[in-house]
Amino acid sequence: TDGGYTIHAYGAKQYSLEEALLAIEAENPHARYIMVGFQKGTSSAGKKYGHVLLIHGIENGEVYFSDSYAQTVEDVRYEEGEPIVCSIAVFCEQYKKYKLDGVIWFE
């Protein structure tokens, strides 16, 4: 790209969310700049437009991310935009209600 990143795409036809994140982690256990897109969200806008979130990084099996709404992960309440850290498995469980479009890693 013009920004100097190599783009890796993991489409929903070939990968589940967990498979995509594990593939990224296998290639680089310190990966950064990962975008996840879903077809449908839960808010009124999300139902119409879908949902996107940013994973700031994957560090040795832990996902560092933030989202545009408040949520509870492993019994801890996080406000909108607040950084969240959890395992890949917990992250995937958190978003299982969404239909994945794909994952893009900007290496």
BADREN-693142 format. One record per atom (N, C-alpha, C): x, y, z; residue in three letters. Coordinates in pm, whole numbers, always signed. Layout:
% BADREN-693142
xx=X; yy=Y; zz=Z; code=ala
...
***
This chain:
% BADREN-693142
xx=+84; yy=-118; zz=+0; code=thr
xx=+0; yy=+0; zz=+0; code=thr
xx=+88; yy=+124; zz=+0; code=thr
xx=+26; yy=+238; zz=-21; code=asp
xx=+99; yy=+365; zz=-16; code=asp
xx=+158; yy=+389; zz=+122; code=asp
xx=+93; yy=+336; zz=+226; code=gly
xx=+141; yy=+354; zz=+362; code=gly
xx=+251; yy=+259; zz=+401; code=gly
xx=+286; yy=+167; zz=+311; code=gly
xx=+395; yy=+75; zz=+339; code=gly
xx=+354; yy=-54; zz=+408; code=gly
xx=+225; yy=-75; zz=+425; code=tyr
xx=+178; yy=-197; zz=+490; code=tyr
xx=+155; yy=-307; zz=+388; code=tyr
xx=+179; yy=-430; zz=+431; code=thr
xx=+135; yy=-547; zz=+356; code=thr
xx=-2; yy=-583; zz=+412; code=thr
xx=-100; yy=-603; zz=+326; code=ile
xx=-236; yy=-632; zz=+370; code=ile
xx=-264; yy=-781; zz=+355; code=ile
xx=-307; yy=-842; zz=+465; code=his
xx=-346; yy=-983; zz=+466; code=his
xx=-496; yy=-987; zz=+491; code=his
xx=-571; yy=-1051; zz=+402; code=ala
xx=-717; yy=-1059; zz=+416; code=ala
xx=-758; yy=-1202; zz=+450; code=ala
xx=-851; yy=-1213; zz=+544; code=tyr
xx=-904; yy=-1342; zz=+591; code=tyr
xx=-1056; yy=-1334; zz=+580; code=tyr
xx=-1108; yy=-1374; zz=+463; code=gly
xx=-1251; yy=-1365; zz=+438; code=gly
xx=-1330; yy=-1472; zz=+511; code=gly
xx=-1455; yy=-1440; zz=+538; code=ala
xx=-1543; yy=-1531; zz=+613; code=ala
xx=-1574; yy=-1660; zz=+538; code=ala
xx=-1556; yy=-1662; zz=+406; code=lys
xx=-1580; yy=-1785; zz=+331; code=lys
xx=-1471; yy=-1889; zz=+358; code=lys
xx=-1351; yy=-1844; zz=+394; code=gln
xx=-1241; yy=-1935; zz=+420; code=gln
xx=-1206; yy=-1949; zz=+568; code=gln
xx=-1239; yy=-1848; zz=+649; code=tyr
xx=-1194; yy=-1845; zz=+789; code=tyr
xx=-1309; yy=-1810; zz=+883; code=tyr
xx=-1309; yy=-1873; zz=+998; code=ser
xx=-1390; yy=-1824; zz=+1110; code=ser
xx=-1309; yy=-1712; zz=+1175; code=ser
xx=-1369; yy=-1640; zz=+1267; code=leu
xx=-1296; yy=-1535; zz=+1338; code=leu
xx=-1177; yy=-1594; zz=+1412; code=leu
xx=-1199; yy=-1703; zz=+1482; code=glu
xx=-1089; yy=-1765; zz=+1556; code=glu
xx=-978; yy=-1816; zz=+1464; code=glu
xx=-1016; yy=-1879; zz=+1353; code=glu
xx=-915; yy=-1927; zz=+1259; code=glu
xx=-831; yy=-1812; zz=+1203; code=glu
xx=-896; yy=-1701; zz=+1173; code=ala
xx=-823; yy=-1585; zz=+1120; code=ala
xx=-724; yy=-1532; zz=+1223; code=ala
xx=-769; yy=-1515; zz=+1347; code=leu
xx=-679; yy=-1460; zz=+1450; code=leu
xx=-567; yy=-1557; zz=+1483; code=leu
xx=-595; yy=-1686; zz=+1485; code=leu
xx=-490; yy=-1784; zz=+1510; code=leu
xx=-389; yy=-1788; zz=+1395; code=leu
xx=-437; yy=-1770; zz=+1271; code=ala
xx=-346; yy=-1766; zz=+1156; code=ala
xx=-254; yy=-1644; zz=+1165; code=ala
xx=-311; yy=-1530; zz=+1204; code=ile
xx=-230; yy=-1409; zz=+1221; code=ile
xx=-129; yy=-1430; zz=+1332; code=ile
xx=-174; yy=-1484; zz=+1445; code=glu
xx=-83; yy=-1508; zz=+1557; code=glu
xx=+29; yy=-1604; zz=+1519; code=glu
xx=-4; yy=-1707; zz=+1439; code=ala
xx=+98; yy=-1804; zz=+1398; code=ala
xx=+205; yy=-1738; zz=+1312; code=ala
xx=+164; yy=-1641; zz=+1232; code=glu
xx=+260; yy=-1571; zz=+1146; code=glu
xx=+340; yy=-1467; zz=+1225; code=glu
xx=+276; yy=-1403; zz=+1321; code=asn
xx=+344; yy=-1301; zz=+1401; code=asn
xx=+277; yy=-1292; zz=+1537; code=asn
xx=+335; yy=-1350; zz=+1644; code=pro
xx=+272; yy=-1346; zz=+1776; code=pro
xx=+269; yy=-1207; zz=+1839; code=pro
xx=+317; yy=-1107; zz=+1767; code=his
xx=+313; yy=-968; zz=+1814; code=his
xx=+247; yy=-879; zz=+1709; code=his
xx=+147; yy=-932; zz=+1639; code=ala
xx=+82; yy=-860; zz=+1528; code=ala
xx=+8; yy=-737; zz=+1579; code=ala
xx=+5; yy=-634; zz=+1497; code=arg
xx=-63; yy=-508; zz=+1526; code=arg
xx=-155; yy=-471; zz=+1410; code=arg
xx=-249; yy=-380; zz=+1435; code=tyr
xx=-332; yy=-319; zz=+1332; code=tyr
xx=-418; yy=-421; zz=+1258; code=tyr
xx=-516; yy=-473; zz=+1328; code=ile
xx=-605; yy=-575; zz=+1272; code=ile
xx=-747; yy=-521; zz=+1276; code=ile
xx=-813; yy=-522; zz=+1164; code=met
xx=-950; yy=-474; zz=+1156; code=met
xx=-1043; yy=-594; zz=+1137; code=met
xx=-1154; yy=-595; zz=+1211; code=val
xx=-1252; yy=-702; zz=+1202; code=val
xx=-1384; yy=-640; zz=+1157; code=val
xx=-1443; yy=-696; zz=+1052; code=gly
xx=-1571; yy=-646; zz=+1001; code=gly
xx=-1679; yy=-752; zz=+1014; code=gly
xx=-1796; yy=-707; zz=+1059; code=phe
xx=-1911; yy=-796; zz=+1073; code=phe
xx=-2026; yy=-745; zz=+987; code=phe
xx=-2108; yy=-836; zz=+938; code=gln
xx=-2220; yy=-798; zz=+854; code=gln
xx=-2329; yy=-727; zz=+932; code=gln
xx=-2355; yy=-770; zz=+1052; code=lys
xx=-2463; yy=-712; zz=+1130; code=lys
xx=-2417; yy=-684; zz=+1272; code=lys
xx=-2459; yy=-570; zz=+1325; code=gly
xx=-2436; yy=-537; zz=+1464; code=gly
xx=-2565; yy=-551; zz=+1541; code=gly
xx=-2566; yy=-505; zz=+1664; code=thr
xx=-2685; yy=-519; zz=+1748; code=thr
xx=-2761; yy=-389; zz=+1766; code=thr
xx=-2697; yy=-275; zz=+1745; code=ser
xx=-2767; yy=-146; zz=+1756; code=ser
xx=-2850; yy=-124; zz=+1630; code=ser
xx=-2933; yy=-20; zz=+1630; code=ser
xx=-3014; yy=+6; zz=+1511; code=ser
xx=-2924; yy=+37; zz=+1390; code=ser
xx=-2818; yy=+116; zz=+1410; code=ala
xx=-2725; yy=+144; zz=+1300; code=ala
xx=-2648; yy=+18; zz=+1262; code=ala
xx=-2608; yy=-61; zz=+1361; code=gly
xx=-2535; yy=-185; zz=+1334; code=gly
xx=-2618; yy=-285; zz=+1255; code=gly
xx=-2746; yy=-290; zz=+1282; code=lys
xx=-2834; yy=-380; zz=+1206; code=lys
xx=-2842; yy=-339; zz=+1060; code=lys
xx=-2829; yy=-209; zz=+1036; code=lys
xx=-2837; yy=-158; zz=+899; code=lys
xx=-2701; yy=-162; zz=+829; code=lys
xx=-2594; yy=-122; zz=+901; code=tyr
xx=-2465; yy=-102; zz=+837; code=tyr
xx=-2359; yy=-207; zz=+872; code=tyr
xx=-2380; yy=-287; zz=+974; code=gly
xx=-2278; yy=-380; zz=+1018; code=gly
xx=-2194; yy=-319; zz=+1129; code=gly
xx=-2081; yy=-378; zz=+1155; code=his
xx=-1998; yy=-333; zz=+1266; code=his
xx=-1851; yy=-359; zz=+1234; code=his
xx=-1764; yy=-268; zz=+1273; code=val
xx=-1619; yy=-281; zz=+1255; code=val
xx=-1553; yy=-249; zz=+1388; code=val
xx=-1447; yy=-322; zz=+1419; code=leu
xx=-1369; yy=-290; zz=+1538; code=leu
xx=-1223; yy=-307; zz=+1508; code=leu
xx=-1142; yy=-244; zz=+1592; code=leu
xx=-997; yy=-248; zz=+1575; code=leu
xx=-934; yy=-332; zz=+1685; code=leu
xx=-855; yy=-429; zz=+1643; code=ile
xx=-768; yy=-499; zz=+1736; code=ile
xx=-634; yy=-427; zz=+1728; code=ile
xx=-595; yy=-366; zz=+1837; code=his
xx=-470; yy=-291; zz=+1839; code=his
xx=-351; yy=-385; zz=+1826; code=his
xx=-365; yy=-506; zz=+1878; code=gly
xx=-258; yy=-604; zz=+1866; code=gly
xx=-296; yy=-738; zz=+1924; code=gly
xx=-223; yy=-837; zz=+1881; code=ile
xx=-227; yy=-970; zz=+1942; code=ile
xx=-88; yy=-992; zz=+1999; code=ile
xx=-83; yy=-1018; zz=+2125; code=glu
xx=+46; yy=-1035; zz=+2194; code=glu
xx=+42; yy=-1167; zz=+2270; code=glu
xx=+111; yy=-1268; zz=+2214; code=asn
xx=+122; yy=-1398; zz=+2279; code=asn
xx=-13; yy=-1454; zz=+2322; code=asn
xx=-109; yy=-1454; zz=+2229; code=gly
xx=-239; yy=-1514; zz=+2254; code=gly
xx=-341; yy=-1423; zz=+2319; code=gly
xx=-303; yy=-1302; zz=+2353; code=glu
xx=-396; yy=-1205; zz=+2412; code=glu
xx=-434; yy=-1101; zz=+2306; code=glu
xx=-562; yy=-1069; zz=+2302; code=val
xx=-614; yy=-970; zz=+2207; code=val
xx=-631; yy=-837; zz=+2281; code=val
xx=-571; yy=-732; zz=+2227; code=tyr
xx=-583; yy=-596; zz=+2281; code=tyr
xx=-672; yy=-519; zz=+2184; code=tyr
xx=-789; yy=-479; zz=+2230; code=phe
xx=-883; yy=-415; zz=+2139; code=phe
xx=-968; yy=-311; zz=+2211; code=phe
xx=-1041; yy=-235; zz=+2132; code=ser
xx=-1143; yy=-145; zz=+2184; code=ser
xx=-1260; yy=-150; zz=+2088; code=ser
xx=-1376; yy=-110; zz=+2141; code=asp
xx=-1496; yy=-113; zz=+2058; code=asp
xx=-1576; yy=+14; zz=+2081; code=asp
xx=-1673; yy=+37; zz=+1995; code=ser
xx=-1748; yy=+162; zz=+1997; code=ser
xx=-1871; yy=+157; zz=+2087; code=ser
xx=-1878; yy=+62; zz=+2174; code=tyr
xx=-1986; yy=+57; zz=+2272; code=tyr
xx=-1937; yy=-11; zz=+2399; code=tyr
xx=-2004; yy=+18; zz=+2509; code=ala
xx=-1968; yy=-42; zz=+2637; code=ala
xx=-2007; yy=-190; zz=+2637; code=ala
xx=-1928; yy=-270; zz=+2706; code=gln
xx=-1958; yy=-412; zz=+2713; code=gln
xx=-1890; yy=-474; zz=+2833; code=gln
xx=-1932; yy=-594; zz=+2864; code=thr
xx=-1874; yy=-669; zz=+2974; code=thr
xx=-1799; yy=-788; zz=+2918; code=thr
xx=-1673; yy=-802; zz=+2956; code=val
xx=-1589; yy=-913; zz=+2914; code=val
xx=-1533; yy=-978; zz=+3040; code=val
xx=-1559; yy=-1107; zz=+3056; code=glu
xx=-1514; yy=-1182; zz=+3173; code=glu
xx=-1548; yy=-1109; zz=+3303; code=glu
xx=-1674; yy=-1068; zz=+3315; code=asp
xx=-1729; yy=-1004; zz=+3436; code=asp
xx=-1671; yy=-866; zz=+3467; code=asp
xx=-1601; yy=-804; zz=+3372; code=val
xx=-1550; yy=-669; zz=+3390; code=val
xx=-1620; yy=-578; zz=+3289; code=val
xx=-1674; yy=-468; zz=+3337; code=arg
xx=-1745; yy=-373; zz=+3252; code=arg
xx=-1647; yy=-271; zz=+3194; code=arg
xx=-1650; yy=-255; zz=+3062; code=tyr
xx=-1565; yy=-160; zz=+2991; code=tyr
xx=-1654; yy=-57; zz=+2923; code=tyr
xx=-1618; yy=+68; zz=+2934; code=glu
xx=-1693; yy=+174; zz=+2868; code=glu
xx=-1650; yy=+186; zz=+2722; code=glu
xx=-1729; yy=+257; zz=+2645; code=glu
xx=-1701; yy=+276; zz=+2503; code=glu
xx=-1559; yy=+327; zz=+2482; code=glu
xx=-1483; yy=+260; zz=+2394; code=gly
xx=-1348; yy=+302; zz=+2360; code=gly
xx=-1241; yy=+263; zz=+2459; code=gly
xx=-1278; yy=+210; zz=+2573; code=glu
xx=-1180; yy=+171; zz=+2674; code=glu
xx=-1105; yy=+46; zz=+2628; code=glu
xx=-973; yy=+40; zz=+2647; code=pro
xx=-897; yy=-78; zz=+2602; code=pro
xx=-936; yy=-203; zz=+2681; code=pro
xx=-944; yy=-314; zz=+2607; code=ile
xx=-982; yy=-443; zz=+2664; code=ile
xx=-875; yy=-544; zz=+2627; code=ile
xx=-842; yy=-633; zz=+2719; code=val
xx=-746; yy=-740; zz=+2694; code=val
xx=-811; yy=-872; zz=+2734; code=val
xx=-805; yy=-969; zz=+2644; code=cys
xx=-856; yy=-1103; zz=+2675; code=cys
xx=-791; yy=-1203; zz=+2580; code=cys
xx=-812; yy=-1330; zz=+2605; code=ser
xx=-756; yy=-1433; zz=+2517; code=ser
xx=-830; yy=-1432; zz=+2383; code=ser
xx=-768; yy=-1494; zz=+2283; code=ile
xx=-833; yy=-1508; zz=+2153; code=ile
xx=-966; yy=-1582; zz=+2168; code=ile
xx=-968; yy=-1687; zz=+2248; code=ala
xx=-1091; yy=-1766; zz=+2267; code=ala
xx=-1202; yy=-1682; zz=+2328; code=ala
xx=-1171; yy=-1603; zz=+2429; code=val
xx=-1271; yy=-1517; zz=+2494; code=val
xx=-1319; yy=-1410; zz=+2396; code=val
xx=-1227; yy=-1350; zz=+2320; code=phe
xx=-1264; yy=-1250; zz=+2220; code=phe
xx=-1363; yy=-1309; zz=+2120; code=phe
xx=-1334; yy=-1427; zz=+2069; code=cys
xx=-1421; yy=-1491; zz=+1970; code=cys
xx=-1557; yy=-1525; zz=+2031; code=cys
xx=-1559; yy=-1568; zz=+2154; code=glu
xx=-1685; yy=-1596; zz=+2222; code=glu
xx=-1767; yy=-1467; zz=+2236; code=glu
xx=-1701; yy=-1357; zz=+2265; code=gln
xx=-1767; yy=-1227; zz=+2283; code=gln
xx=-1839; yy=-1184; zz=+2155; code=gln
xx=-1784; yy=-1217; zz=+2040; code=tyr
xx=-1838; yy=-1170; zz=+1913; code=tyr
xx=-1906; yy=-1280; zz=+1831; code=tyr
xx=-1938; yy=-1392; zz=+1893; code=lys
xx=-1999; yy=-1502; zz=+1818; code=lys
xx=-2140; yy=-1469; zz=+1767; code=lys
xx=-2206; yy=-1371; zz=+1827; code=lys
xx=-2341; yy=-1334; zz=+1783; code=lys
xx=-2340; yy=-1256; zz=+1651; code=lys
xx=-2223; yy=-1209; zz=+1611; code=tyr
xx=-2210; yy=-1133; zz=+1487; code=tyr
xx=-2174; yy=-1225; zz=+1372; code=tyr
xx=-2217; yy=-1188; zz=+1252; code=lys
xx=-2179; yy=-1264; zz=+1133; code=lys
xx=-2055; yy=-1198; zz=+1072; code=lys
xx=-1946; yy=-1274; zz=+1067; code=leu
xx=-1818; yy=-1221; zz=+1021; code=leu
xx=-1819; yy=-1191; zz=+872; code=leu
xx=-1768; yy=-1074; zz=+835; code=asp
xx=-1737; yy=-1041; zz=+695; code=asp
xx=-1594; yy=-1083; zz=+667; code=asp
xx=-1504; yy=-1044; zz=+756; code=gly
xx=-1365; yy=-1079; zz=+738; code=gly
xx=-1274; yy=-1003; zz=+831; code=gly
xx=-1148; yy=-1039; zz=+825; code=val
xx=-1044; yy=-980; zz=+908; code=val
xx=-934; yy=-932; zz=+814; code=val
xx=-883; yy=-813; zz=+840; code=ile
xx=-771; yy=-759; zz=+761; code=ile
xx=-660; yy=-722; zz=+858; code=ile
xx=-542; yy=-770; zz=+828; code=trp
xx=-423; yy=-740; zz=+909; code=trp
xx=-333; yy=-652; zz=+825; code=trp
xx=-303; yy=-535; zz=+877; code=phe
xx=-211; yy=-440; zz=+811; code=phe
xx=-74; yy=-461; zz=+872; code=phe
xx=+8; yy=-542; zz=+807; code=glu
xx=+140; yy=-576; zz=+860; code=glu
xx=+241; yy=-467; zz=+825; code=glu
***
